[in-house]
Amino acid sequence: MQGAYRLVTRAEQGLLDRAYTKLTGLPSILLMENAGKALADAVLTMYTAAQAAVYDCLIFAGKGQNGGDGYVAARHLQSEGLKVAVVDVSSGQAHINDAAVNVSAWKKLGGEIIRDLTRVPTDSVPVIVDAIYGSGFALDRKPDADAVHAFALMSELQESGSAVIACDLPSGLLADTGQVSSFSLKADLTVTFGRIKLGLITHPGCLYSGEIWLESLGMDDDFVDGQLKGDPAYILDASLASRLDSKVADDAHKGDNGRALLIGGSKDMPGAMLLSIEACARSGAGYTMVRAPEEIIPLLAEVIPSALYSSIPQGEGRKRDLPGPIDSIAIGMGASDAGWIAKALSSLIPNTKRLLIDADGLNALAKMPQADELLRERQEKGLEALVLTPHPGEFERLAPELATLLHEDRVAAARSLARKKSLIVVLKGMATVVAFPDGTVFINESGNSGMAKAGSGDVLTGMIAGNMAVLKDSYKAVLLSVYLHGLAADIALSLHDDPRSLLPEDILENISEARQTL
């Protein structure tokens, strides 16, 4: 599976920069020139004149190449007539290479450099540029006194109304993981270069990057894909989701649209199944079949009479065959700690072509000593990769050895589990991560904080099960469902305004509209 917008690590972008200059014969300073010009263009787009402003724009520039981009931007902004100054955050250290050339050019043009940070105004500056640290920043790096002062000044300017533009990525944000330092500012806009850095899209970096503009520096997709050989990561967006969906034929009948079976529920949590059942049906499954404890079936059938119901066998040795050929199965929603789950998983994992395990099914799987053996048997039979949809707590129970990595790098943790166990892992949360067995990762850009409520995951499970039945493809169904799930929540939020008032039922109500927008 391949997306349209490939994300890169710090090392990958460095490789691209070197390969591009070698291939084209163009000097690396030209890349800095193009980056700085794009940064200046972004400032001009956001700039609104302020009558009392001493400066139209202040550029906080560090000693590295990121700071060099800032000096280029200053030169272009001055040529456009803006009152601009560079705040020197180099702590007296000399610039080198391309950055040094651009510092010299700025001086020769009479550009202003503020070295005494006490002279920096803290209000009435329409736009500030954060060009202090670049992609080479590490969390164990302690900012010196000048940098601490500079970050305090930028924070004060932001609080007084200055728009913040980050150069390549907000200072203190790790390009590979999205981890952020305590001093990092939330940018209104990030102008990034070459390709979008992974850390700008994954959580928590996505909270700091604001709107993202990409200046490709002349690197097209063929060049990028030809140079990068590692595990790819992509943005999961509307353009990709629309390519995954299928049109329903005018003469389609229910058999064409597949059979999905949902297994779960308990006396204390029938609502989880109700949400999954409706989401499955609204995602297009021709048959939405349900297997649940007998005591809750009357309630489920009363609310959603269109589904087909059968009861879960109770007691040792009791077994009930599946209801005919099934295109997809999802198990675990609202099942609590029922003893039948492990027994069902032992049968389903090595024998079901398309299978999703969620919620209490994941908790049961984490406790099963034979889980790895079942997964190997599934893989040997050539069945589609098993889909797991854990939130972080469930992920830690499934893979306790990855708990530390999960908190440091969500992408790496999901990728590790998916590759090691040959799974499709949907790591839920802000910027949901979808990892495939071959190491390919997608990061979802849809969704909002209103989804952080019990039941939202049950809706996603039903959507995936329904789309697996329709598309007959677990890979496509997972990506399409994850994006539509978030998009439906975004549409719901546009109607409610306050994310706190959003309900999982609101996501259900907007599945159709989300699909129509693709």
Beta strands, then each sheet from edge to edge (+ up, - down):
strand 1: 6-7
strand 2: 57-61
strand 3: 84-88
strand 4: 112-114
strand 5: 127-131
strand 6: 163-167
strand 7: 189-193
strand 8: 211-215
strand 9: 233-236
strand 10: 259-263
strand 11: 287-292
strand 12: 308-311
strand 13: 328-331
strand 14: 355-357
strand 15: 386-388
strand 16: 423-427
strand 17: 433-435
strand 18: 441-444
sheet 1: 1+ 9- 18- 17+ 16- 15- 14- 13- 10- 11- 12-
sheet 2: 4+ 3+ 2+ 5+ 6+ 7+ 8+
end
